[in-house]
Amino acid sequence: MSETLTLWGRISSINVRKVMWTAQYLNLPIQRIDAGAAFGVINTPEFQQMNPNAMIPVLNDGDYTLWESNVIVRYLCEKYSNGALYPSDTKQRFDAERWMDWQQSELNRASALPFAQWVRTAPEQRNHVLIKEHTRKMHHWLGIVEAHLAKQPYMAGNSLTMADIPLLSEVHRWWAVRARSGETSPAYPAIERWYAPLLAHPASKGVFDLPVS
């Protein structure tokens, strides 16, 4: 078991939430320190010694410091899940790695602008052309996830792995954006089936039961 982990980052961050959910799912003792946005901290020399990018989250595990949210999720799953979330089979592990990279490179890139527009931008300043374009992209990517989860219970096979966690965080934020916009959305029954028990898991307390902001 780990000594207390320390995580820097505000809980409203999609990337901090995925790390917190992982730690709570694994019953790891973790202390979170607010940083980023209105909390500041990230531009201090002390923080930038930990992460020269001045971005959250940052994890300290004893004398080891790590940044990049999906890498932190991988690290926690490999070190602390006893193989449950970090596949030992090489092909399954790289299947999980692929979906985690895809979440960052495609899904998050598509969802970030509509989120910023609907949640953090005044109505009179919203760019509805860009919102429509990025929403279309998001539905395209979610269609890929829907087809994938229609064939198997989880992103990397028959059991929960690290691959599911970044996507959980992404879908949680997107569902909130969809509700905020009031616009109609395609049905995603396979995603809903996968998402509901993960959202209801005790690891979501203080993470995905909080509003998106």
Steps between C-alpha positions, in 0.01 A plus 500: 500500500613850420574771749274800442517619142489871429318634196510862387197617305149644527224239507309674219774393257410202281859380531511527879170315525628197312796471739285545811252237380786256443648560845162462670415188300827349622436620857824696501553770762530822305523866594389745234628859499302756302706645215427652162251762378383723787711307750827602334804303625600373154707808417711481812863387476427219746224356283698537180783303655252214506348571159676751272186508283314677785203269455291274719483230619828418668540194721752442775546142617768523764807641328358431153327778302291442189295719267267435204163368613473182294856407594411549866199270453725239339751529783242456774340206322832327438637554849194461718229291327677161524444451131126566512505826304838472326481203260785251520429369151706707257232532232228592746728751669579676176133491404436690824790735426356571157160607634664718765708680238196532276302665778763770522571547131148480355217492752629767735600725211145484363320552831711779649364785288127426548567459872675837519227666293195359678636498854755782522395752237228762528206428263558812292864404442449140390620395157222273381675414174795351689267337754313326218820388328658355814173343615477320167854370550415391853199302384716336234752386764227392742354292220828309488486442875136394476576240232796373701308465826212332321738207444660472844437620858805723538742689279778238518300182542277327753616683812570854612851623420688827497360559149154573639599770747593790268193427290282500813626849582442613142145364477410651838599844374333455163169390653507822703573705187216327320260583785621860518454557127144370493564359154388155390759227486521155344425207730798305627354194679828307518682799648215556747514134605876524557487844661223460759671252738832686482326825589319325787821344640610637841819626331285769336418666833647848508605461136224425252215596732621859477370741234712578198633853508 
